[in-house]
Protein backbone atom coordinates (compact mmCIF):
# COMPACT_ATOMS: atom_id res chain seq x y z
CA UNK A 1 0.00 0.00 0.00
CA UNK A 2 1.31 3.44 -0.93
CA UNK A 3 1.88 5.94 1.88
CA UNK A 4 0.19 9.25 1.28
CA UNK A 5 1.84 12.52 2.16
CA UNK A 6 -0.96 14.50 3.76
CA UNK A 7 0.09 17.94 4.89
CA UNK A 8 -2.11 20.42 6.66
CA UNK A 9 -2.79 23.46 4.55
CA UNK A 10 -2.85 26.97 5.92
CA UNK A 11 -4.38 29.94 4.16
CA UNK A 12 -2.31 33.05 3.57
CA UNK A 13 -4.60 35.00 5.87
CA UNK A 14 -4.17 32.47 8.68
CA UNK A 15 -0.39 32.44 8.21
CA UNK A 16 -0.18 36.24 8.33
CA UNK A 17 -2.42 36.34 11.40
CA UNK A 18 -0.20 33.82 13.19
CA UNK A 19 2.93 35.64 12.06
CA UNK A 20 1.62 38.90 13.50
CA UNK A 21 0.88 37.15 16.79
CA UNK A 22 4.35 35.54 16.86
CA UNK A 23 5.87 38.99 16.47
CA UNK A 24 3.84 40.00 19.54
CA UNK A 25 5.32 37.01 21.46
CA UNK A 26 2.12 34.93 21.47
CA UNK A 27 3.08 31.42 22.62
CA UNK A 28 0.12 29.62 21.01
CA UNK A 29 0.79 31.21 17.61
CA UNK A 30 4.47 30.35 17.93
CA UNK A 31 3.64 26.70 18.61
CA UNK A 32 1.16 26.65 15.71
CA UNK A 33 3.79 27.88 13.25
CA UNK A 34 6.41 25.47 14.59
CA UNK A 35 3.94 22.57 14.21
CA UNK A 36 3.11 23.72 10.67
CA UNK A 37 6.76 23.71 9.55
CA UNK A 38 7.94 20.73 11.62
CA UNK A 39 7.22 17.97 9.06
CA UNK A 40 9.20 19.83 6.39
CA UNK A 41 12.07 20.53 8.79
CA UNK A 42 12.21 16.83 9.71
CA UNK A 43 12.27 15.88 6.03
CA UNK A 44 15.08 18.34 5.29
CA UNK A 45 17.04 17.26 8.37
CA UNK A 46 17.69 13.87 6.75
CA UNK A 47 20.15 15.60 4.43
CA UNK A 48 22.07 17.41 7.20
CA UNK A 49 25.03 15.62 8.74
CA UNK A 50 24.04 16.00 12.37
CA UNK A 51 21.51 14.31 14.64
CA UNK A 52 17.96 14.98 13.46
CA UNK A 53 16.95 16.52 16.78
CA UNK A 54 19.83 19.02 16.62
CA UNK A 55 19.12 19.89 12.99
CA UNK A 56 15.41 20.49 13.64
CA UNK A 57 16.21 22.55 16.74
CA UNK A 58 18.63 24.73 14.75
CA UNK A 59 16.13 25.23 11.93
CA UNK A 60 13.37 26.06 14.41
CA UNK A 61 15.53 28.67 16.16
CA UNK A 62 16.48 30.30 12.84
CA UNK A 63 12.88 30.27 11.60
CA UNK A 64 11.58 31.93 14.75
CA UNK A 65 14.36 34.53 14.70
CA UNK A 66 13.43 35.29 11.09
CA UNK A 67 9.75 35.69 11.95
CA UNK A 68 10.40 37.87 14.99
CA UNK A 69 12.70 40.20 13.05
CA UNK A 70 9.73 41.07 10.86
CA UNK A 71 11.53 40.11 7.66
CA UNK A 72 8.72 37.81 6.63
CA UNK A 73 6.08 40.54 6.75
CA UNK A 74 4.88 41.52 3.25
C-alpha positions as CSV (number, residue, x, y, z in Angstrom):
1,X,0.0,0.0,0.0
2,X,1.3,3.4,-0.9
3,X,1.9,5.9,1.9
4,X,0.2,9.2,1.3
5,X,1.8,12.5,2.2
6,X,-1.0,14.5,3.8
7,X,0.1,17.9,4.9
8,X,-2.1,20.4,6.7
9,X,-2.8,23.5,4.5
10,X,-2.8,27.0,5.9
11,X,-4.4,29.9,4.2
12,X,-2.3,33.0,3.6
13,X,-4.6,35.0,5.9
14,X,-4.2,32.5,8.7
15,X,-0.4,32.4,8.2
16,X,-0.2,36.2,8.3
17,X,-2.4,36.3,11.4
18,X,-0.2,33.8,13.2
19,X,2.9,35.6,12.1
20,X,1.6,38.9,13.5
21,X,0.9,37.1,16.8
22,X,4.3,35.5,16.9
23,X,5.9,39.0,16.5
24,X,3.8,40.0,19.5
25,X,5.3,37.0,21.5
26,X,2.1,34.9,21.5
27,X,3.1,31.4,22.6
28,X,0.1,29.6,21.0
29,X,0.8,31.2,17.6
30,X,4.5,30.3,17.9
31,X,3.6,26.7,18.6
32,X,1.2,26.6,15.7
33,X,3.8,27.9,13.2
34,X,6.4,25.5,14.6
35,X,3.9,22.6,14.2
36,X,3.1,23.7,10.7
37,X,6.8,23.7,9.5
38,X,7.9,20.7,11.6
39,X,7.2,18.0,9.1
40,X,9.2,19.8,6.4
41,X,12.1,20.5,8.8
42,X,12.2,16.8,9.7
43,X,12.3,15.9,6.0
44,X,15.1,18.3,5.3
45,X,17.0,17.3,8.4
46,X,17.7,13.9,6.8
47,X,20.2,15.6,4.4
48,X,22.1,17.4,7.2
49,X,25.0,15.6,8.7
50,X,24.0,16.0,12.4
51,X,21.5,14.3,14.6
52,X,18.0,15.0,13.5
53,X,17.0,16.5,16.8
54,X,19.8,19.0,16.6
55,X,19.1,19.9,13.0
56,X,15.4,20.5,13.6
57,X,16.2,22.5,16.7
58,X,18.6,24.7,14.8
59,X,16.1,25.2,11.9
60,X,13.4,26.1,14.4
61,X,15.5,28.7,16.2
62,X,16.5,30.3,12.8
63,X,12.9,30.3,11.6
64,X,11.6,31.9,14.8
65,X,14.4,34.5,14.7
66,X,13.4,35.3,11.1
67,X,9.8,35.7,12.0
68,X,10.4,37.9,15.0
69,X,12.7,40.2,13.1
70,X,9.7,41.1,10.9
71,X,11.5,40.1,7.7
72,X,8.7,37.8,6.6
73,X,6.1,40.5,6.7
74,X,4.9,41.5,3.2
